[in-house]
Amino acid sequence: MTKTNSNIKLDYFGDKNIGEFFSRKYGFNLNYLGKLDRKKLSEEYARHTATIAPVYNGNFEMVPIQSLLSGTPVISFIQPFMEVTGRSEVVANISNVHEVKTKYKYWSYSSSESIQRIKDKILSVMLNTKVADELMRKYFLDLNSQI
């Protein structure tokens, strides 16, 4: 993404050590936002172009879901999440560099009306109880297979 836009600003929140690790490993200049309460977290997701969810700790991660519920596209590889959302204009597979670049350009350079349409689409899909049921079913299946 930094090759697509050299002026990109990368913020992160939560565990400061993880951000410092990524900063050292990849040479990114990351801005630490601290640990955020739910209201602030939703506001931060909503004001960003995209959310990158690169960490998978073996449990079902809520970061992509929270981001989409705030109307913000997601770059992730978290398998249960990717299986439920599938191919979508609002989700990019972090393992596919071409897909990330293409979608990030689209998200970054779209008009505010286009971005609002994307956010409305995300919210209409993510508020669907079928998606929630599928996520929970997948989560419990994965959890039970680890026991």
C-alpha positions in Angstrom: 0.0 0.0 0.0 2.9 2.4 0.7 3.9 1.8 -2.9 0.5 2.8 -4.1 0.4 5.9 -1.9 3.7 7.1 -0.3 1.8 9.6 1.9 -0.2 6.9 3.6 -0.5 7.1 7.3 -0.8 3.8 9.3 -2.5 3.9 12.7 -2.8 1.0 15.0 -4.4 0.3 18.4 -4.4 -2.4 21.1 -1.1 -4.2 21.8 1.7 -1.7 21.5 4.3 -4.5 21.2 2.7 -5.9 18.1 2.8 -2.6 16.3 6.4 -2.0 17.3 7.3 -5.5 15.9 5.6 -4.7 12.5 7.3 -1.3 12.5 10.8 -2.8 13.0 10.2 -5.8 10.7 8.8 -3.9 7.7 10.1 -0.4 8.3 6.6 1.2 8.6 6.1 4.4 10.5 3.1 3.5 12.6 1.1 5.8 14.8 0.0 4.2 18.0 -3.5 5.2 19.1 -3.5 3.3 22.4 -6.1 1.0 23.8 -9.5 2.2 22.7 -13.0 1.8 24.3 -15.8 0.5 22.0 -17.1 4.0 21.1 -13.7 5.4 20.1 -12.8 2.1 18.3 -15.9 2.4 16.1 -15.1 6.0 15.4 -11.5 5.1 14.4 -12.6 2.3 12.1 -15.1 4.7 10.4 -12.5 7.4 9.8 -10.0 5.2 8.0 -9.9 4.0 4.4 -9.3 0.4 5.3 -8.5 -1.9 8.3 -5.6 -4.3 8.1 -6.0 -7.4 10.2 -2.7 -9.2 9.8 -2.6 -11.1 13.1 -4.4 -14.4 13.7 -4.0 -16.0 17.1 -6.1 -19.1 16.5 -9.4 -17.7 17.7 -12.1 -16.1 15.6 -11.0 -12.4 15.4 -13.5 -9.6 15.8 -11.4 -6.9 14.2 -12.7 -7.5 10.7 -16.3 -7.7 11.8 -16.0 -4.5 13.9 -14.4 -2.7 11.0 -17.1 -3.8 8.5 -19.8 -2.9 11.0 -18.3 0.6 11.1 -18.4 0.7 7.3 -14.7 0.3 6.6 -13.3 -2.3 4.1 -10.9 -5.0 5.4 -7.6 -6.4 4.3 -7.2 -9.8 6.1 -6.3 -13.5 5.8 -8.2 -14.7 8.8 -9.7 -18.0 7.3 -13.1 -18.2 9.0 -13.8 -14.6 8.1 -12.6 -14.9 4.5 -14.7 -18.1 4.1 -17.9 -16.3 5.2 -17.4 -13.1 3.3 -15.9 -14.7 0.2 -15.0 -12.5 -2.8 -16.3 -9.0 -2.1 -15.4 -5.5 -3.1 -15.1 -4.6 0.6 -12.6 -7.4 1.6 -9.1 -8.0 0.3 -7.1 -11.1 0.9 -3.8 -10.0 2.5 -2.0 -12.9 0.8 -2.9 -11.6 -2.7 -0.7 -8.5 -3.3 -2.5 -7.6 -6.6 -5.9 -7.8 -5.0 -4.8 -5.6 -2.1 -3.3 -3.0 -4.4 -6.3 -2.9 -6.7 -8.8 -2.6 -3.9 -6.8 -0.2 -1.9 -6.6 2.1 -4.9 -10.3 1.8 -5.4 -11.0 2.6 -1.8 -8.5 5.4 -1.6 -9.4 7.3 -4.8 -13.2 6.7 -4.9 -15.4 9.7 -4.5 -17.1 10.2 -1.2 -20.4 9.0 -2.8 -18.7 5.8 -3.9 -17.2 5.2 -0.4 -20.6 5.8 1.1 -22.1 3.2 -1.2 -19.4 0.8 -0.2 -20.1 1.5 3.5 -23.8 1.1 3.0 -23.3 -2.2 1.2 -21.0 -3.4 4.0 -23.6 -2.5 6.7 -26.5 -4.0 4.7 -24.6 -7.3 4.4 -23.1 -7.4 7.9 -26.4 -6.7 9.6 -27.9 -9.8 8.0 -28.6 -12.5 10.6 -27.6 -15.2 8.1 -24.1 -13.9 8.0 -24.0 -13.7 11.8 -25.3 -17.3 12.0 -22.7 -18.5 9.5 -19.9 -16.8 11.4 -21.0 -18.3 14.7 -21.4 -21.8 13.1 -17.9 -21.6 11.6 -16.4 -20.2 14.9 -17.9 -23.1 16.9 -16.9 -25.7 14.4 -13.3 -24.4 14.4 -13.3 -24.2 18.2 -14.7 -27.7 18.6 -12.1 -29.1 16.2 -9.3 -27.7 18.3 -10.5 -29.4 21.5 
